[in-house]
Amino acid sequence: MARLDGYEQDALAAAGTVIEADFLPYPSMPTPRYQAVQGPNWHLREAMIIASPGYFSGPRMLTWMNYLLVRDGETWMSLVPGEVESQMPHLAAAHGTVVICGLGMGVMAYAVSARQQVEHVVVVERDREVIDMFRQFSGFDSWPQRHKVEIVESDALTYARDGVDFLYADIWPYYRMDRMIDDMRRMHANIPAPLCGYWGQELDMVDWAATQGTARDDFGAEHVRAFMKHHGLPLTGLENPDYPALCRQAAVNPAIGANRRQ
């Protein structure tokens, strides 16, 4: 069942698809209407994928056409459940003025800007080709909520802005990268929002708790709070009581893999 409360109706009507995860306590995610585009280095291609594993869940059937953002034969982003589910807790937390670090396919930019409680969205992207292609493949200038969205060509690790209510970052190619926490602390120092989140934080939380002697099955809200305090990050998550259990589920997801990366 789609969870569509809190969205602007014209943005929902203009969406290419609305991806649901009715087993999660988060809003469904509307996406832009995509078209395949070939660039000098990047391209967006269409792909019919029948099933794919989720982030908080096991394999799911896909009822929507998939699109993949590809460079040098490697997919950087797509509409598979693993990608979409991982964004949903942050989508639910977005409000006021939001900074999104990393443009990708613009899924978060579309969904966040379609929320009624979001007033302004600043998307920070350093790759000019991605920005130019995005305008083509997403129909950006025809979005009903286009007036809310500002795209800034800049490095997310150095971009600075005050007056931000929520900061979200997704600038890494893989989950469980050791650099994620330090990168996020750097971004938050430059963009000191009272609430923030980053892609894959659930995995880092459970992995860090394990280094402190906490068994994964025992991971709970107190460990989320301890992670935030230790790293000095006011992370989203505990607004929903199911969040610690979802962290545990993601942390043992075999589709993600348990190994950490440099």
N, C-alpha and C positions, 0 to 999 in steps of 0.2 A: 504494500500500500504506500503510495507516495505521500511524503510529509512535505506539504507545500505552504504551510502557514508562514507568514512573514515575508513572502515574496511579492514583488511588484507584478501584477498580472500581465502587463504588456511585455515584460521581459520573459515571462514563462511562455507566452504565446509565440514569441519570436525564437525561442530556443530550438536548437536542432534536435535535441532529445533531453529527457529528464531521467537520470539514472537513479534508481531506487535501491535501498538496502533496508528493507522493512524490519530486519532483525537488529538494526542499530538504532540507538536513541537520538539520531541526528537528522537534520533536514536532507531530503533528496537533493540531488545536484543537477541543475540545468546546465547545459553546455551550448556553446555557439553552434550555428549552422556552418559546418566546415565544407571546404572544397579542396581537392588535391592541388598542390602547388609545388613546382620544382624550382629550387634556387641553386645558386652556384655551389654551395656547400651543404645546405640543409634542404630537406624536402618533407612535405606532408603527404602521406599516401593513405589511401583507403584500404581497409583489410577486413574481410569477414572472418571473425574468430568465434567459434561456436561456444567454447567454454574456457575459463581461465580462473586461477585461484585468486581469492581475495586477500586483503591485508589482515582483517580481523576474522575472516571466515575461510572455509575450504573452497574447493572449485565451485564455480557458479556458471550457470548457463547465461550467455549474453543474448539479449533480445534487441540490441542496438548495433548499428554499423560502427565499426571501430575505425579510428584514425591514429596514425603513428607519426611522430616527429622524429626524423631519422637523419643522422650524419655519419658518413663513412661506414654505412651498413649497420650502425648501432642505433637502436631505438632509445631515445632519451625520455620520451613521454608518450603515453597513449591513454585510451579510455578503458583500459582493462580494470576489473574490480580492485585489484591490488593498488592501483594508482588512486582511484576515486575514493575508495573507503578510507585510505590514509589521510585524505584531505577533509573528510566530513567533520571531525571534531573541531577543526579550526574554522571551517565555514560556520558552524553553529555559534562560535564565540565572536565572530566579526561584528563590529559595531562602530558607529561614529566615523572618524577618519582612520582609514586602514592603509598600511604600507605592506605591499606584497613584494618580496625580493625574489626575483626569478619569474620570467614571463611564461616560458614554455609554450604550450598550446593555448594559453589564456583561459583555461577551465576555471581556475580560482578567480581570475579577474571577472569573468562573466557571472559566476554564481554569487560571489561576494557583493558585487555591485548591484545585483538583482534583489538583494535583501533590503527590506524597508528600513531597517534600523541602521543601515550604512549610508552615510552622507557623501563620502568622498573616498576614492581609491587611488593610491599612487602605486604604480607598478614600476619597479626598478629592474632594468635589463641592460647588460653591458654590450650585447652583441647586436650591432646595427642590422645585420642580415635577418636575424630572428624577428626584430621589430618590424622590418619592412614586409617580410613574408607573413607575419601574423596579421597585419592589416588586410592582406589579400585573402588568406585562407579562412579567416574567421568572420569576414564581413563586418569588421570592427566599427566602421563609421556609420553603419546602419543599426547598431544596437539601440534599442529604446532607452537604455540607461547610459548611453555613450557620454552624456554630459557629466556623469559622475567620475569618469575614469581619466586619469592623467598617466601617460607613459614617460618615464625619465630614462634617458640613456646614461647609465652610470654604473660603477662597480658597487655591488651591494655591500662590500666590506668597508667601503670608505664613504658611502652616501650618508649624509646627516640630515635630520629633520626633527623639529620639535612639534608639539601639539598633536601627536599621534595617539589614538586610543587603542589600536591593536596592530601588532607587528607580526607578520607571518613570513617565513623563509623556506624556500625550496630551491636551492642552488647546487645541489650535489648529485652526482650521477648514480650513487649506490646508497643503500641503507648501511647502517652500522659503520660509518666512517668515523675514525677517531677524531678527525678535525672538526666534526659538526658542532660539538659543544663550544669549543674555543671560537669558531666562526660565529656562532649565534651570540655569544657573549660580546664579541666585537661589534656585531650589528646592533645589538641592543644598547650598547654604550653610546653609539651614534644616533640611535633612534629610541630614546628612553620611554617607550610606551608602558603604561601600567599593566598591560597584559600582552603576552606574546606566545608564539608557538612555532614549532619547526617540524618539517617533514621527517617522520621516523623517530620522533622523540620518545615514543613509548618503548621502543627497543633499547634506547640508551638508558632510560630510567630503570628498566628491569635488569639490564646488564650491570649498571653501576651498583644497584642494590645487592647483586650477587657478589660483587667484589667486597662488599661490606659484611658478607656472611649471611645474607638473606636468601633462603631457598625460593625458587620461582613460585612455587605453590603458595608461599606465605606473603607474597608481595601484596601490599595494600596501600590505602590512602596515606598512611604515615610515611611510607617510603617515597611516594610522589612528593610530599612536602619536604622530606629530607633532601631529595635530589635538587629541588628548586632552591632551598636554602644554601646548600653546599656550593652550587654554581652561580648563585645570585641572579636567577632568572625567574620572573613572575609568569610561569607557564600556565596555559590553559589546560583544562582536563577535569579537575575536581568539581567543576560546576555540575557534572553529572555523576551520580553515585555509582554507575556501572563502569566508570572509567578504569579503575585498577584491574578489574576482571578482564576488560578489553586489552589492557597492556599485557597481561599474562598470556592471553590468546595470541596476540601478535608476536610476542617474544618466542613462542615455540612453534610458530608457523613454518613448516618444512619448505614451503615455497620461497621463503625469505632467506633462509640459511642462517646458521648461528655464528659464523665466523665474522670477526671484525676486520676492518680494512684500514689501511693507512690513509 
